[in-house]
Amino acid sequence: MIAASVLCMAAALYHEARSEPPIGQYAIAHVIQNRTKDGSFPDNVCDVVSWAETDSIGRIIQGRCSFHFFCDGKPEIIDDPTAYARAIAISIDVLMGDTPDITEGALWYASVDSGVTWGHYRTITVYNHRFFTRKF
């Protein structure tokens, strides 16, 4: 199970954040991990990463996914081995519990340019993303 989790998280990091510095990738990895522990999301990394809304016959609705890369209609090609190796290393660190969660438990993130707030508390901004947690 840990091997599958590493690969699923690494795919998300690679496709969603490979241009981010490592701290930004760690933050997104923690969002994925935080969701597995929340109870409102699937309890495993692969299901969190691949969650998508479906139509009445079970087809994924383009653009209606937890992680945009999963349903943007583009092939998931990994053509930068250095970036992918970094994504794998970061995934292992986070899944093994070897890094602090700088997002303070964030469950969502959005591009700084998007203007998204979701009505949740912003915990931190890391480079190009804002991270959000539930209001308590």
C-alpha positions as CSV (number, residue, x, y, z in Angstrom):
1,M,0.0,0.0,0.0
2,I,2.8,2.4,0.8
3,A,4.3,2.0,-2.7
4,A,1.0,2.8,-4.4
5,S,0.6,5.8,-2.1
6,V,4.1,7.1,-3.0
7,L,3.4,6.8,-6.7
8,C,0.0,8.4,-6.5
9,M,1.3,11.3,-4.4
10,A,4.3,11.7,-6.6
11,A,2.1,11.9,-9.7
12,A,0.0,14.7,-8.1
13,L,3.1,16.6,-7.1
14,Y,4.7,16.2,-10.5
15,H,1.7,17.3,-12.4
16,E,0.4,19.9,-10.0
17,A,3.6,21.5,-8.6
18,R,6.8,20.4,-10.4
19,S,7.6,24.1,-11.1
20,E,7.3,24.9,-7.3
21,P,10.3,24.8,-5.1
22,P,10.5,21.8,-2.7
23,I,8.7,23.7,0.1
24,G,5.7,24.2,-2.1
25,Q,5.6,20.6,-3.1
26,Y,5.9,19.5,0.6
27,A,2.9,21.8,1.3
28,I,0.8,20.1,-1.4
29,A,1.9,16.7,-0.2
30,H,0.7,17.5,3.3
31,V,-2.7,18.6,1.9
32,I,-3.0,15.1,0.3
33,Q,-2.0,13.5,3.6
34,N,-4.2,15.7,5.7
35,R,-7.2,14.7,3.5
36,T,-6.6,11.0,4.2
37,K,-6.9,11.7,7.9
38,D,-9.9,14.1,7.8
39,G,-13.0,11.8,7.4
40,S,-14.6,13.9,4.8
41,F,-12.3,12.6,2.1
42,P,-11.2,9.1,1.1
43,D,-8.8,7.5,3.6
44,N,-6.0,6.6,1.2
45,V,-3.7,8.7,-1.0
46,C,-4.6,7.2,-4.3
47,D,-8.3,7.7,-3.8
48,V,-7.7,11.3,-2.6
49,V,-5.6,12.1,-5.7
50,S,-8.0,10.4,-8.1
51,W,-11.3,11.7,-6.7
52,A,-13.6,13.1,-9.4
53,E,-17.2,13.9,-9.9
54,T,-18.9,11.6,-12.4
55,D,-21.9,11.9,-14.6
56,S,-25.0,9.6,-14.4
57,I,-23.2,6.8,-16.3
58,G,-20.0,7.0,-14.3
59,R,-17.8,9.1,-16.7
60,I,-15.4,11.6,-15.1
61,I,-16.6,15.2,-15.6
62,Q,-13.7,17.1,-17.0
63,G,-12.5,19.8,-14.6
64,R,-14.4,18.4,-11.6
65,C,-11.6,16.7,-9.7
66,S,-9.7,17.2,-6.5
67,F,-6.5,17.6,-8.5
68,H,-6.8,19.3,-11.9
69,F,-4.3,17.1,-13.7
70,F,-6.4,14.0,-13.1
71,C,-9.3,15.2,-15.3
72,D,-8.0,18.0,-17.5
73,G,-8.1,15.8,-20.6
74,K,-4.4,15.8,-21.1
75,P,-2.2,12.7,-20.9
76,E,-0.2,12.3,-17.7
77,I,3.3,12.1,-19.3
78,I,6.3,12.2,-17.0
79,D,9.1,13.6,-19.1
80,D,11.3,15.2,-16.5
81,P,13.0,12.5,-14.5
82,T,14.7,14.9,-12.1
83,A,11.4,16.5,-11.1
84,Y,9.8,13.1,-10.8
85,A,12.6,11.8,-8.6
86,R,12.1,14.9,-6.4
87,A,8.3,14.2,-6.2
88,I,9.0,10.6,-5.2
89,A,11.4,11.7,-2.5
90,I,9.0,14.3,-1.1
91,S,6.2,11.8,-1.1
92,I,8.2,9.3,0.9
93,D,9.2,12.0,3.4
94,V,5.6,13.1,4.0
95,L,4.2,9.6,4.1
96,M,6.8,8.4,6.5
97,G,6.0,11.4,8.8
98,D,9.5,12.8,8.4
99,T,8.5,16.4,7.8
100,P,6.5,19.0,9.7
101,D,3.2,20.2,8.2
102,I,3.8,23.8,7.4
103,T,0.2,24.1,6.2
104,E,-1.2,23.7,9.7
105,G,-3.6,21.0,8.6
106,A,-4.7,22.5,5.4
107,L,-7.2,20.5,3.3
108,W,-7.3,22.7,0.2
109,Y,-5.0,24.9,-1.8
110,A,-5.4,27.3,-4.7
111,S,-3.3,29.4,-6.9
112,V,-2.5,32.8,-5.5
113,D,-3.8,34.3,-8.8
114,S,-7.2,32.5,-8.6
115,G,-8.7,34.6,-5.9
116,V,-10.3,31.5,-4.4
117,T,-11.0,31.6,-0.6
118,W,-13.8,29.0,-0.2
119,G,-14.8,30.7,3.1
120,H,-12.1,28.7,4.9
121,Y,-9.3,29.9,7.0
122,R,-6.1,30.6,5.1
123,T,-3.2,29.0,6.9
124,I,-0.2,30.0,4.8
125,T,0.9,31.1,1.4
126,V,3.8,29.3,-0.2
127,Y,5.1,30.7,-3.4
128,N,2.2,30.3,-5.9
129,H,-0.4,28.7,-3.6
130,R,-2.6,29.6,-0.7
131,F,-3.5,26.8,1.7
132,F,-6.8,26.6,3.6
133,T,-8.3,24.7,6.5
134,R,-11.8,24.5,7.9
135,K,-13.3,27.2,10.0
136,F,-13.7,26.1,13.6
